[in-house]
Amino acid sequence: MNRPMPKSDNLVALIDSLTPAEKKYFVQFTQLRSDDKSYMKLYTAVLNNGGYNAEKLSKQLNKTKANLAHEKQYLIENILKALRNYHDKQGEIELYNTMSDALLLKERRINLLTLNKYKKAESLARQYGKYEIEWRMLFERRLFATRFYSDREFIIQAEEMMARMQQLINRLGDFQSLQQFYLKVESDYRTNAHARGEEEISKASAMLNDPVLKRHSNEPLFKYFQLDAESTLNQRLLNDKPAIDNMRSCLKLAEKYPEQLSIDSYYYFTTLHGYLVTLLFAGKFKEFENRIKKIQTRDYHKLPFNHTYLDKTLDAHYYYYYLILYNFLLAMPSPPLQKIKSFLAALDENYEHIIGEFPAEYAVLLPHYACGICFVLKDYNGALRWNRRVIDESGTHDRHEVLSIARIVTLILHAEMKNYSILPFLATSAKRYLIKQNFFSNVEKTTLSFLTRLPQLHSNTEVKKAYRELFSMYKELEQTREGEYHLRTFKYRLWAQRNM
């Protein structure tokens, strides 16, 4: 049975995101207003209840559901107004507030103040790399120029503005080309996280040498998109070292120019998350631990955005990161076995709560990595239980590669538990699914072929010989890029080696 993803109420999510200082300001902000304050009763009720239940709240506040829905929307709008006021000097909020000021003044024909606001908005847009807004502000200022300059001054001003507008048009063209390229890179990544097959590998390699990535720019936003695209392409091609270098540079830019890059808590998290995961898969465990220590001290609180979301999300993702880390540590001498077992037990006990904090595409990876740990520990019943959770998540996301791996893992686990009689049926079903999902490389073909004939082997000698042959085939397949990728998706070589 598929687990439905929890749907957070918008009002509850908004109130949860408020810092103590923002909550205090919101109460003060509403006290200064002369409107009906009944929406504050709803605010207090949601704050105290920790949730939004229309049935209970309508009785508690003595309102119809229709009136409650209207009041809810009014409360959301007032919280947003208060936040705009509270953060009126922060980054892009100041830019858009200044543009609103210019529009209000323009409609009232207060021309000199309007011109000053356009100049300020133009300066802020340049500061934050918003070329299209800077161009628009220049255009509006040029229209106003005839009213405030002498003929000679106007000619000089107009020429300067026209030159700048042409520069911006060129920059916008470059940036739009990069954005289109970036979206294509992201689309390919979401289809297949790693390039599979010669066609995909050739395409990703060609994109890595695209002129748009070689174009020099000192502007942080342009450079950030270039590095992010390069990192994604290098990850798809299993180029771990350059991928780490790219992600490290992205993170430095995000921390140095958060306002110019319009970095909020969500985009900072995605950059940080990509960096941490890339470190883990490249085996850079010391650098990973150093960054985790910095995160635990909340060093990112110095960055100019709301940290509530980031604190909550990073706390939940520790399980994700350490599942990956422990999968790698188990392959090393003297792994911390008791620590790993305790960690898995805690995850199992709190699974439903923890998984609710994850987007669906990441949630499915928790049981996937937990299954891998149980497999290494030879806890095949535990591995089967975690693998079942992967398959149960199938209706909540489109991570078909993870579901494809889970089909193969099911067979391997039953083989380890000597449930040979069901292998032929499971193999036929898995083959159909893998072909449908275009996840049927030589690794999967070889594995399914082996598992199909395993029940026909009658002696331990035959079984061990077959596993030795399977291990040799895996070593041969590892020499190709496609084989290397597919062998990374599960512990195939460990499985064969154990039974040789």
Buried (B, 14 or more C-beta within 10 A) or exposed (E): EEBEBEEEBEBBEBBBBBEEEBBEBBEEBBEEEEEEEEBBBBBEBBEEEEEBEEEEBBEBBEBEEEEBEEBBEBBBEBBEBBBBEBBEEBBBBBBBBBBEBBEEBBEEEEEEBBBBBBBBBBBBBBBBBBBBBBBBBBBBBBEBBEEEBEEEEBEEBBEEBEEBBEEBEEBBEBBEBBBEBBEEBEEBBEEBBBBBBEEBBEBBBEBBEBEBBEEEBEBBBBBBBBBBBBBBBBBBBBBBEBBBBBBBBBBBBBBEBBBBBBBBBEBBBBBBBBBBBBBBBBEBBEBBEEBBEEBEEEEBEEBEBBBBBBBBBBEBBBBBBBBBBBBBBBEEEEBEEEEBBEBBEEBBEEBEEBBEBBEBBBBBBBBBBBBBBBBBBEBBEBBBBBBBBBBBBBEBBEBBBBBBBBBBBBBBBBBBEEBBEEBBEBBEEBBEBBEEEBBBBBBBEBBBBBBBEBBEBEEEEEBEEBBBBBBEBBEEBBEBBBBBBBBBBBBBBBBBBBBB
